[in-house]
Structures are given as structure tokens and as C-alpha cells.
Amino acid sequence: HTPGPWEVISISIETGNVSVGSRDLRIVIADVTNAASFGDMLAGAMSRGGGSFDPSDARTQFANARLIAAAPDMRDGLDMTEGDLVMLRRAIEEGDPKAELLLRVDDMLRATRALRAKAEART
């Protein structure tokens, strides 16, 4: 896969697509599409089945783009967590002191919470 970090890198005024990619490599990884153009989203003028534009569509589109952008960090986090779990298992089998185990668990919790915050754009 394309190395991270990935981020939301552009929004098309014409189509409303939100592009996710790597600024460093100047590569688009994914375009997250929406039923409305960006102009329609701003104006709230899109009509769908007799209804009006639902702003939750745009929120969902951006949430999807942020989740895609977090993918490389999430993979790295899973790799780190797997390594930590292997070390924890070994430490438990070898009778490692409780304090060391707690430090490792705290590290995994911090990393997991940071990944979740990035995916939800709560830095």
C-alpha cells in the first residue's frame, strides 16, 4: 500500500468529491463521492425524491474520508498492538512483574485511543 500519512487533500467544487491521499507523494488514494456537488451542499438546494438536501450526507462523506485517511496509521497501530500482545503473553508466561504489564497495557490504550481519535478527526 501507499505509505502514510494519508489525509483529506482536496474537495472538488464541481463534483463534491473529497479526495484522500498523500501530500508528500502527491497521490490520490480514494475519492469519496456524494450525491450532490459541493455547490449543492453549500446551497442546500438538492432535491431528492421530493425531499431537500440532507446535510448529514456531507457529514457522512467527510467521516468516510477521514476513516480512509486513517487507514495507514490504523494498520501500523494494529502491527504495534499485535507485537505488544505477543510481548505481554510472553511476559505473563515468564512471571513478569505486574507493574511492567500495566505499563505495556497503558501504552496500547494510548495508541488505540490516538488511532480512534484520528479516524474520528478528534486530534
C-alpha positions as CSV (number, residue, x, y, z in Angstrom):
1,H,0.0,0.0,0.0
2,T,1.0,3.6,-0.4
3,P,2.9,4.7,2.7
4,G,1.1,7.2,5.0
5,P,0.4,9.6,6.3
6,W,-2.8,10.0,4.3
7,E,-5.2,12.9,4.7
8,V,-8.1,14.7,3.1
9,I,-6.3,16.6,0.4
10,S,-8.9,18.3,-1.7
11,I,-12.6,18.9,-2.3
12,S,-13.9,19.3,-5.8
13,I,-16.2,22.3,-6.2
14,E,-17.6,20.7,-9.4
15,T,-18.4,17.2,-8.1
16,G,-18.3,17.5,-4.4
17,N,-15.8,14.6,-4.2
18,V,-13.5,14.5,-1.3
19,S,-10.0,13.2,-2.2
20,V,-7.9,11.3,0.3
21,G,-4.2,10.8,-0.4
22,S,-0.6,11.5,0.4
23,R,0.5,15.1,0.1
24,D,4.2,14.0,0.2
25,L,3.8,11.6,-2.7
26,R,1.1,13.7,-4.5
27,I,-1.0,10.6,-4.9
28,V,-4.8,10.3,-4.6
29,I,-5.7,7.1,-2.8
30,A,-9.5,7.5,-2.9
31,D,-12.3,9.8,-4.0
32,V,-15.2,9.8,-1.6
33,T,-18.3,10.7,-3.6
34,N,-21.5,12.4,-2.7
35,A,-24.8,12.6,-4.5
36,A,-24.6,16.4,-4.5
37,S,-22.0,18.8,-5.9
38,F,-20.1,20.9,-3.4
39,G,-22.1,23.9,-4.5
40,D,-25.3,22.0,-3.9
41,M,-24.1,21.1,-0.4
42,L,-23.4,24.7,0.4
43,A,-26.7,26.0,-1.0
44,G,-28.7,23.1,0.4
45,A,-30.6,23.1,-3.0
46,M,-30.5,19.5,-4.0
47,S,-33.9,17.8,-4.2
48,R,-34.0,14.0,-3.7
49,G,-37.3,12.2,-4.0
50,G,-39.3,15.3,-3.2
51,G,-37.2,16.0,-0.1
52,S,-34.5,18.5,0.4
53,F,-30.7,18.1,0.7
54,D,-29.7,16.3,3.9
55,P,-26.6,17.8,5.5
56,S,-25.9,14.5,7.2
57,D,-24.8,13.2,3.7
58,A,-21.9,15.6,3.7
59,R,-21.0,14.8,7.3
60,T,-21.0,11.1,6.4
61,Q,-18.9,11.7,3.3
62,F,-16.3,13.6,5.3
63,A,-16.4,11.0,8.1
64,N,-15.8,8.3,5.5
65,A,-12.9,10.3,4.0
66,R,-11.3,10.7,7.5
67,L,-11.6,7.0,8.1
68,I,-9.9,6.1,4.8
69,A,-7.2,8.7,5.6
70,A,-6.6,7.0,9.0
71,A,-6.0,3.5,7.4
72,P,-2.2,3.5,7.3
73,D,-2.0,4.6,10.9
74,M,-4.5,2.1,11.9
75,R,-2.5,-0.7,10.2
76,D,0.6,0.5,12.0
77,G,-1.3,0.6,15.2
78,L,-2.5,-3.0,14.7
79,D,1.0,-4.1,14.0
80,M,2.2,-2.4,17.2
81,T,-0.6,-3.8,19.2
82,E,0.0,-7.3,17.9
83,G,3.7,-7.0,18.9
84,D,2.7,-5.7,22.4
85,L,0.2,-8.6,22.9
86,V,2.9,-11.1,21.9
87,M,5.3,-9.5,24.5
88,L,2.5,-9.4,27.1
89,R,1.7,-13.1,26.6
90,R,5.4,-14.0,26.9
91,A,5.8,-11.7,30.0
92,I,2.8,-13.4,31.7
93,E,4.1,-16.9,30.9
94,E,7.5,-15.9,32.4
95,G,6.0,-14.2,35.5
96,D,6.8,-10.6,34.6
97,P,6.1,-8.2,37.4
98,K,2.6,-6.6,37.4
99,A,4.0,-3.0,37.0
100,E,5.6,-3.8,33.7
101,L,2.4,-5.4,32.4
102,L,0.4,-2.3,33.4
103,L,2.9,0.0,31.5
104,R,2.5,-2.1,28.4
105,V,-1.3,-2.1,28.6
106,D,-1.3,1.7,29.1
107,D,0.9,2.1,26.0
108,M,-1.6,0.0,24.0
109,L,-4.5,2.0,25.3
110,R,-2.9,5.3,24.4
111,A,-2.1,4.1,20.9
112,T,-5.6,2.7,20.4
113,R,-7.2,5.9,21.6
114,A,-5.0,8.1,19.4
115,L,-5.9,6.0,16.3
116,R,-9.6,6.2,17.1
117,A,-9.3,10.0,17.6
118,K,-7.6,10.3,14.2
119,A,-10.2,8.2,12.5
120,E,-12.9,10.4,14.0
121,A,-10.9,13.6,13.5
122,R,-10.7,14.3,17.2
123,T,-6.9,15.1,17.3
